Structure formats: C-alpha cells, structure tokens
Amino acid sequence: MAERSFAAEVEQLRVPAGSTFSGEGILAVTKALLEAGVGYVTGYQGSPISHLMDVLADAQPILQELGVYFEPAASEAAAAAALSASVNYPVRGAVTWKSTVGTNVASDALANLASGGVTGGALIIVGEDYGEGSSIMQERTHAFAMKSQMWLLDPKPNLTDIVQAVHDGFALSEATHTPVMLQLRIRSCHLHGSFITRENRRPAFTLKDALENPQRDVNRIVLPPASFLHEREKIEQRWPAAVRHITEQQLNDFVDGELDHLGIILLGGLYNNVQRALQLLEQGDLFGHSRVPLYVLNVAYPLVDSEVLRFCRGKRAVLVVEEGQPDYHAQNLQQILSRHGITTQLHGKDLLPMGGDYTVATLRDGIAAFLRQHHPAAFAAPVAVALPTPLLRAPSATAAAPASPPPAPSLLPPRPPGLCVGCPERPIFSSLKLVERELGTHHVSADIGCHLFSIMPPFNLGATTMGYGLGASSASAFAAGRQLGAGKKAIAFMGDGGFWHNGLTSGIANAVFNRHDNVFVIVDNNYSAATGGQDIPSSRALNPQRSTQHPIEQAVRGVGVTWLRTLTRTYDVAAMRAALREALTSREPGPKVVIAQSECMLNRQRREKPQRAKALKAGQRVVKERFGVDAAVCSGDHACMRVSGCPSLTLAPSGDALKPDPVAHVDEHCVACGHCGEVADAAVLCPSFYKAHTVHHPSRWERWRARTSGAVVAWLQAREQRSRARRALYPLPQTPPLR
Amino acid sequence: MTPQSDKRPPRQFNIAVLALGGQGGGVLVDWIVNLAEHAGWTAQSTSVAGVAQRTGATVYYIELVEPTPGRTPVLAQMAVPGQVDVLLAAELMEAGRAVERGFVTPERTLVVASSHRTYAVQEKMVPGNGVADSAAVLALVQRSARRLVAADLQALAVQHGSVISASLFGALAGAGVLPFAQADFEAVVQRSGVGVQPSLAALRAAAELAARDAALPTLPAPAAAMQQPARPLPERAAAPALQNLLDRIRRDFPRPAWDWLGEGLARVTDWQDTAYGAEYLDRVAPLAAADTGADGHALSIEAARWVAVAMSYDDVIRVAALKTRAERSARLRAEVGASADAVFGSEEYFHPRLEEALGTLPRALADWLDARPALRQAVADRLDRGRRIQSHSLRGHLMLRGVAGLRRWRRGSRRHAQEMAHLQAWLQQVQQALAGGDPALAVELLRCRRLVKGYSDTHARGSSRFDQLMGAARRLSGRPQAAARLAQLREAALRDAEGQALRQALQAMDLAA
C-alpha cells in the first residue's frame, strides 16, 4: 500500500480523445503510454518516478480493460530484462526507474537488449535525478545512452511535449530496432500542467499472441558471432535509421531569431529555463520568441550532423547548454564542426558552470556573458521588437543580485531531512548509540533507505553508502577483522527494500559463503518505505494483486545464517540494545543477523487512523494514547533529544521563572510510539516522561474501577493540596473537583 | 476576465511556497493552481520532493499567467532570485531561508509567513537554550519584503480545527495581491470537498487578518522567549505561616530582588517546608548585604534565583511529589482532551538506580551499605531496571505518595548532606570574590549554577562542568575581565553535551587544566 493514493486521479486516464487533461507530469506519461498502445509496463520505484509506479498500480483496472500487463519489478535489472518481450515480438513495452542509480543496476540487461535490438517499441522512462533536491550522486544518464547506443529523448518540460515524446519514443524505437530512453528531470515529473488527449489504444499485438506463437531468431541473441553482427548493425543500419527518422519527423526544434550570427544549442529539458533567462535579458518573450536562434535537442542522443551543420553554418558563435560534466554534447558538436571545417566558435562550460543545477539565474549569467562577448549591442540599444515588460519591475540586463544582502548563516538553523514522528527505525539507532557507550564506536556501513538518515544528527552513524541493498556487501572487506585479530566487528545496515532488491544474495548469502563475522541489521518495516511505501515480498499486509507475507527470516535462514535474532518490536530499546550487544560480542563464527521489525509509522497511521475514527463513531472501545513531559520535572538538558531526534519531541518554555532553559515538550503530532519514554528509561535520563491514555467507550467494569480508584486518589490529592497550601506563598492553582 | 490585448504584456504572478515535509505544502499549491485554472489562467507548478519529503525543507514554485488565447506561455520551472511576486512560508525560519536564497525583494515580493517555530534538530540538541533568534529573522524578512503579512498561522489554523495550508491560503486571499476575489478562494476549498467547514473558517480568519494589515507579532529574543518573568511578590502570603518571611523580604532585601526572592521562597518551601524557607533567606541575606546596587542589584537577584535552585535540587522525592498532585492530573486530562467522566490515566517512566536510592537513605545507613559490596550489588541488581508506574491507579499513586512522603526525612539523607556541602563551597567562593573586590565575578559565579541540573548522568555531567568553571574562576580571580570571561565559559559549557565548546574556550583563555 503506497503512501499516496492516485485512485481519484487515474480516472482521468479514461477521458475521451480531445479532452483537456490537467495534472502531474507522471500521470500524463501514464496516459501517453495508454494512447501509444503499450502492451506491458514495469519498473522500480524511486524519486522522482515513484509516483509513476504508484499511478500504474492504482490504474490496474484500467490497464486490465485495455489488456496492458503491469508489474512492479524486483529491481531495475529485472525491469530492463522484461523488455526482452519486445525483442522478437511487435509488442510495445515501457519500463521506468530513478536514474542514474537505477540505470546502473539495469545496465547489464540494457546492454544486452541494445545489442540484439528490438522489434516492438521499447521505451525506458528515467527520472533524471540531477541537480537541486537530488538524493544521489551527480551523474547523467547520457553516458549509458552512448555506451550501449540507445537513443535518448529529453523533451521540453511541458505536458504536451512530454506526452508527444512518449509517442515519438515508441516510433523511433520501432523505426530503428533500438531501445529508446526518455528522461524526465525532477521538476518535470512533479510538474502540473495540461495537454489535449488522444484515444487510448489496445495493443495491436498482445503478449497472448506471443505466448501462443513463440518466435526466436538466433541473430538477436548476444552470442558470437551474432554479437559482432550487432555492432555492425548498430553502425550501418540503426544509427542511419535514427538520423533519418529524427530528421524526417522533425523531432528537434529550430527557433529562428534576428541575431542570426549567433545561436544557442540546448537540451529540450532545459528549454523553459533558457527561455526565461532570455526573457530576463530582454532577448526573448513569454511565448517562446527569441532574438538568438535556438536549436532545441529534444533528442539528446544521437546528434544529427546535418542538423548541426544547418544550424551552425555561417554563425560566428554558438553556446551549448548542457548540465553536468563531462560536456558530452560540446565535445560531440566540436567534433562535427571541425570535421566539416566549420569555424563557428563553440562556447559551453567556459561561460556556464562545469557542474550543478542550471538555474534560471545561472543560465541568465551564462547567456549574458555569451552575448556580451559576441554581440554587446544586445544590451546597448533599445530593442527593436516589441517586448513585454514584467508586471511589477522592469528587468535589466544587469538586474541580478537580490536587493538585500543574505543574512549571516548562523541566523538560520539548517533543516536536514530526518526520520518521521514515530518512525520504528529511530529506536534502532538510539539503541546502537547506547551500545556504543558501552562497547565504543564501530565502523557502520549504511545503505539506501530511510535508515540512511541515521547519518544525520543526532545519531551521526554510518560511514558509507554504496548502493541500494549493498549495505551488507560494503562491510565485506572488514571481514578481514577475524583474520587480523581485530577487537571489534563492523556493523552493516540494510532495509527490507534493499534486502529484496539484491541484499539477500550479494549481502547475506555472500556473508555466509565467505564466513563473515560482521553484524547485519535488517530493518524490516513492511514496505519499501523510502520510495513511498510500496509492497515487497515480506510486506505483512495482504495485497490482492501480489503475493506477500514471505518472511525475511526464512530467506535468511534459507541461505545458511544460523545466528539470527528477530525483534518484532523495535520500540523496545532495552531488547534492541541487548540484541545488538550480543551480536557485537558473540564469539560464534559467521554472520550475526538482527532483523528489526516494526511497521513504517507513516503507512500505519494511514491505515489505522480511518479504522480508529470508524470504531469511535460506532461506539466501540478505543484507547487513545500520547506521550508527555512534566515541565516541572524536566531538567532542560535535552539529553533525550540527543538520542532521539523525534520531530514531535520539541522545546517549550519551562513556565517556571527559576528555569531559564527551555524544557522538552511533546507536541500534538505524537503517535505514542513510546520511543522517548523507552530511551529515557534505557539511558537512565530523567523521569519526566509519561504516557497518557484515554479510553473512549469504556466497559462498565473499567468505568467502575476508574471511578472508585479515581475517587480515592482525588481524596488523597485534596489532602495533599491542603497540606501544601499551609506552606505556599502564592495561592495554589484551583483544580476542578474530580467527579 | 478580459483577454489581454497584444500590446500589454499578460499579467503574470510568480509564487514560491517554502514548507517543511508533512506540512501540506502540496495541498496549498494544488489550491492555488485550481484557483487560477478555474478562472481560465495558465498555471504551472513544480516541486522538488526527493529526500525533503521527510521533515526537511521543500520549495514549491508556481507561475500563473492570465488567459492568452491562441498563445501558450513558456513558464520557468524554478523560482528566480528577484523575480518572485508572492512568497508563502509555512514556518518562520523558512521565510528567512527564502530571503537567504534571494526570493524576497523590496521592489516586488509580498511575503506571507507563519511566525511560529518548528525547531530544527540542531536547536534542540543544545544542553542550554539553542533556539534561533526569531525576532532577528522576522526583522530581516520585513526589511527584505515589499510587504509582509506575518502571524502565527499555525495556531490560527489549529484554533479553527484546520491545517496551516488553509490559513496560508486565506492570508493570500486577504492580502489582495492576486486578482481573484475571496469568494473564488473559498470556492476552491469547497470544490476540494475535504474538511471544508474548518478550512473555510481558517481561511476567512487569516484573510481578515491579512486584509486589515494587522501589526506584525512581537517576537522575543531567544533568551526571553524561553524565560518566564518572576511573578510579583504578593502582598499577603497564601499561607499565614509564610507571612513573616514575606515581611522579612520587604524589610531586609533591596526592592529589585523582591519578586525573585518570592519565586525562590515559594520554590524551597514547596520543596521542603517553611523552616527551609527561613534557611533560604538566611543564605541569601549576606550576599544581599554586600550588594552595592551595581548592575540593577544583580548580586541580590542572582543570589535569590540560584540559591533557591541549588537548595531545591532534583531528586526522586521531588519527582514523586510533582507527579501525584491534583493540578497535574487536571493538566494531563486537558492535554489528552479527556472529558470529566472519561476513563483516563497515565503511566510514568522511572528508572531509579542504587545511587538515587542510597541518596534518600540516612547517611549512616547509606555508608553502612556502601561498606558491604556484596549486599550493595544485590540491592543494585534488584533495583536497576526501568519501571512503569500507573500513577492514576490507587496502587501506583500510593507508591509515589510513599516516596514523596520521604520529604520529612530528606534533610537527614546522604544526598542532602552532599548537596549542602556543595552549596556551601560554592557560596564561599562567591564570598571570596566579593572579598576580593570583584562583585561582577561573584554574580557570574552565582549564574554558573545553571549548569547543575537533572538526574544521574545529566547531573554528573552538569556538576563536573560546574566544578570546571569553579576551578577556572579561581584562576581568573584577580585578573581583568574575570567576570566576562567566566560568563563566556558558561555559555560555552551550555553549547554542547560533549564539552567541546568549553574545552576550546578554556584553551583559548589558557585555562585548560
């Protein structure tokens, strides 16, 4: 069950042709797939295309009606391998994942697929996670397109063009027998806009047809001598076919402008921001007019020599706009120009930054520098054409700097992402912090997933993260500890998502096989939580579409682990600490595996809240809990926060003139996971925490017992208050009489 | 809406929304897009989710363009410094961050910011008071904006049973910068169909606030934000037994210290008894007598504060007393929203150790037990584990009352003897500073008591820092700027739990032991 439901939005997938579709980029892509008559779709979730997988899962009934097969793949490699269905049959297939991390995982299958080529259109939709907000290493998908020779589309970031790119991608793939990649940047996946729909199409050739009439062609299999043939085919047939198709179908855009001795070559995905930069420089307008001619590469790879020559010939200088490094496009363009003896000066990373996000401000500065060098008049004389002026402020070429100086950095506290309120992973790291107080610090290999936030304050745990499900393997070298007589073991973390993605084999089975002595903590929270709470084989909930409830413990035992502790409640800090301590001090050879289970709180709340509200309405017994801190007891030292970091555990004034430091306070977002109390207890911090509960619709017995003991307690309290009143300087607070 | 003519550029609004993960920034963005699209405008929104979805800061960006029939505008995908018309910040520091990123400019930007705080981990981890300076950030935002609407929009939303996206949306309506009527805003919420009535109430309240351009909230400096002022000294003591002590304060102590002496007296008598109150005044009196009135009678005031704190140290007797009081039950009941007849209760998290138990024993008995390691260990093993006490149940309540009742024997306990010795040594050092002619140093020595607080490890850490400062003060004594330096050291000691800042400060002053 994913974090976000698209049940309402997917109804838009049924709208008739010619309607205006208004929504997010990923929803538009799904609609485009249906319009293109796709036969099967698969992929692996991950920002920024997690929602694409969620949309597809929620669109299952519509997909079924159209005869489209969908499955969430076990990994990107599995998804890419599924495209083999399009090798021998004229069926269109699409896969999706987060790039470049997912493309790394998939590249084995992709290389094989690209070598043999495809019959049906094969489209690989990648969420290009580069630049601001990215959660991964800063690399580009472009390199994969080049090395395996797959065509790469990078459409202009508006829904009409993105949808068109899906259609173009399938057509290009079929015309060239080559898989096509379609890259969508972060902001384009989460872009709200609109486009005009076409009719949904059932696949002309279905997988049923394929199964019932199997075909094979030895020449499409990557095995010598066919593999040598493939390389020749790539060069002699597929590339020229691609060039022909791109040119004939006019997939790239040429925008004319009056400064025709200059030009800008840009990637489609950067078009809107380049256009805004031109507008800010008074060299363009809101509707796409530009004084500088533009060559927009909606096909980022391959470049079409003839188009490049057509654009550059006769120009004094051209600016290439591509993010990141290496500057693949500039290198390729330079080669094309010099091969044809064209002397147009090529600018790129000399005027624009080598790395980082190309924000509008960055682009404006780069283009301004380009124009100043080659056409200073652009800024000098009044512009000939009628140009719009923005509403509130006239722009000028130099209006760049914000008017006020930025504040001193110390004024604003940084706000890194962290674990949610009630996260079951928090107590695991608190426990490890407590164990480290006894046993000293350890080398900790981290993994991809929410648990990676343990590297942030207040935990500051984890030394490396090498890839999804690779936490266990990245501790491999430290298995040398046993051989070298080290006094400590390494600790490796891995989530359940990473475990099923590849950690079972590359991590755990490998540790058994190589007799590792390290400690492996598998964080089992029922979902692939970091990517939005998708189900995985070990999910505990029943999923009508999938087979779940396959325990990690069985899998781990199945590959030969003998030292294993499963904790079914991570919030039990004392038990978690004991298990970790035991694992770290055990003399038994072989990997020590601790499976820490508790459901992702975000998903749990989403599931339980409506149920509780319903029960409450129906008059059933419901217990509501929350934690609190006695301000008068709290010392104001915040030791609890240094081992917790719960967003709900926050600061408040003490309410006591004699306590100048803020005290701990549990705010209304508390979900009563109990972590703060457990930690205060296990770490012997302070007795200020309490758990308060209210029983709605209690039983008669409960009510009677509460009333009687309440009456006695109230009587005792009244007596105590009278005694206290005899030594009080200020009047004591009035308390309402209890019953 | 009249379609724009070709001569006039179309009206365009660039809106950035800065919010924390989980605050519902996405809902607000959807509402704004819906508002514009319903009026036939072109609307584009973008966001960067990634890891920011989990409690981190997130930027959403929206561009709205009035209808341009036959022509499609090309819209930017990110906020551009100097090009933002409206900035909505769902938390005060995020408004500051928007300024830092250049999204707020005096010529152009209307800022709607909630003045409430969601503290960052870095602020919370500080052992003292680590909260950022809200007043300074608000002033910065005001300086940088064309117009600023700021109020606690979080509290306003909660007050109407809604969420902050509703009050921010309402403030945007009321600010009148977008060419849409408030009715159009309300229609968006109605169309959304979820929690309509509370959201409308929050929207209207925020719109009203923004429309009348309500004054900006006055935000206190960080120290003042967390510091409660002392209550005024009452004319008559609530308990007749305290009246002569009250009279003594008025008679023997300088007026500026009265309120603080009242707080201190109330604390120590509540903690122990009336006689202990007299003892308290006896301890403060010699310091007040030496007070020359310098720095607003700082010596008397600080003595009144910190002697009371030192005399009412945190112990299990105090904790048990606080947890069993009638007003506490009432507070908890209100906190969980339990009605008078609801079944309600609380569970206390205790972890008493042998050290705490020994502390409450009479000195002789504690020493006797200490001399028998085997027995001591046996007791420790039985004692040292977490306990959950149901304070609402009769059994739990009686157990805690029993512990609270040890108050009568507290003065004979080992802990009390230790605390009083510590107190004596400290006050002696204060007296020495006075005798040495450095009353400013004496004041700072008194303030150092702020470091000693809490239980077990926290208490041990605080005490050891305190002792370090006392040692440093001895070496500083007689040197110029002794008081200022000691104050610096104290601030450093409160900055981090590991003591790194203090170590560095000591080294910098060449005082490292």
Interface residues (C-beta under 8 A of the other chain):
Chain A: S22 S47 P48 D129 E132 G133 S134 S135 P157 N158 I186 R187 S188 H190 L191 H192 G193 S194 Y271 N272 N273 Q275 R276 L280 L286 F287 G288 T359 V360 A361 R364 A386 P388 T389 P390 L391 L392 R393 A399 A400 A401 P402 A403 S404 P406 P407 P409 L411 L412 P413 P414 R415 P416 P417 G418 L419 C420 C450 F453 M456 P457 P458 A574 K624 R626 G628 D630 A632 V633 S635 G636 D637 H638 A639 M641 R642 G645 P647 L649 T650 L651 P653 S654 G655 D656 A657 L658 K659 P660 D661 P662 E668 G677 E678 A680 D681 A682 A683 V684 L685 C686 P687 S688 F689 Y690 K691 A692 H693 T694 V695 H696 P698 E702 R703 A706 S709 G710 V712 V713 A714 L716 Q717 A718 E720 Q721 R724 A725 R726 R727 A728 L729 Y730 P731 L732 P733 T735 P736 L738 R739
Chain B: K7 P9 P10 R11 Q12 F13 L20 G21 G22 V29 D30 V33 E37 A43 Q44 S45 T46 S47 V48 A49 G50 V51 A52 Q53 R54 T55 G56 A57 V65 T68 R71 T72 P73 V74 L75 A76 Q77 M78 V80 P81 G82 Q83 D85 M93 E94 G96 R97 V99 E100 R101 G102 F103 V104 T105 P106 E107 R108 T118 Y119 A120 V121 Q122 E123 K124 M125 V126 P127 G128 N129 V131 A132 D133 A136 V137 L140 R143 S144 V158 A223 A225 M226 Q227 Q228 P229 A230 R231 P234 A237 A238 A239 A241 L242 L246 W260 G262 E263 G264 L265 A266 R267 T269 D270 D273 T274 G277 R305 A308 V309 D314 V316 R318 V319 L322 K323 T324 R325 A326 E327 R328 S329 A330 L332 E335 V336 G337 A338 A340 D341 A342 V343 F344 G345 S346 E347 E348 Y349 F350 H351 R353 G386 S391 H392 S393 L394 H397 L398 R401 R450 K453 G454 Y455 S456 D457 T458 H459 G462 L494 A497
